[in-house]
Amino acid sequence: MKALIFPGQGSQSVGMGLDLYNNFDLVKKVFKEADDKLKYPLSKIILEGPESELRLTKNTQPAIMTLSYSIFKLIKEEFNIELKNAKYFAGHSLGEYSALVSVGSLNFQDALYLLHERGKSMQEAVPEGKGSMLAVMGLKIEELKKYISEISAKGVCEIANDNSDSQIILSGEKTTLEEINKNLKLNKKKSIFLPVSAPFHCSLMKGAAEKMKDKIINTEFLNPPIDIVSNVTAESENSIENIKNLLIKQIYSKVRWRESILYMIKNGVNEFIEIGPGKVLSGLTKRISGNVDVKSINTIEDIKSLK
């Protein structure tokens, strides 16, 4: 039984999808649709950069979703490979929007608008330089919580992404994260600051969620024909009302990716197909369980391998 998974921020790179864009009119059409909807050349930023522009959250989020959706459409329409027999669709943070568009619950243009606004709201929620994110490697979540409790009185430091047993992302105030980073280094633990422009998926993002609330609520969603596994609950959801409320909460809540993968495995999934740029989720999924088949699909050869 298979599940489709869609990557989030950090999977982007300048030139991603160039081979697909050059070879398929369908991809050109999707990219043009994105440019027309956003009224600026997102496709040029994706294909040519500069990286500083692609890395801006308001661009990164619609860019990754645009490429992920292009690949999904290619698989289905150009290569006639049916993926609707998957048991679940899931995505990491913004990847949940890619999952919703691909499953047919959310219109592509509406998703572009929401992700561009989501990116702007998240970017503006915290003054530049005040927030940060820190990746911690090789520590289980319970052990890391002890470090957090030691410095929690000094400022915001929260678990943003529970990605796998060997990778957890912290988010919060920069000075507080610098303090926990120092403590981790003193105890010979590995941690690295991420090149992001804001502290995503923590309570500092509640203002962004408030800004996005009406935009998400007022967007039309259809009942997904295949269950979506939510980042917030790490369980399957198919109610439109639930999905909308969880997308609002997702902005300031922990991404429960490790638990989401384990939930899907527990419910019979033994094959995961990552659709979109990079191989981040494939790597995480292999670390979460060595007993599942994982494929990463973002080139013509990758798509052919699905047949």
Protein Blocks (a to p, Z undefined) as FASTA:
>chain_A
ZZdddddehiacehihklmmmmpmklmmmmmmmmmmnopafklmmmnopfklmmpmklmm
mmmmmmmmmmmmmmmmmnopafklpfbdcdehjlmmmmmmmnopacfklmmmmmmmmmmm
mmmmpcghkaccdddehiafklmmmmmmmmmmnoccddfbdfbfkbccdeddfklmmmmm
mmmmmnopacdddddfbdehifklmmmmmmmmmmmmmpccdddfbdcddfklopacfbfk
lmmmmmmmmmmmccdfklmmmmmmmnopabdcdedehjklmmmmmmmpmkbccdddfbfk
lmmmmZZ
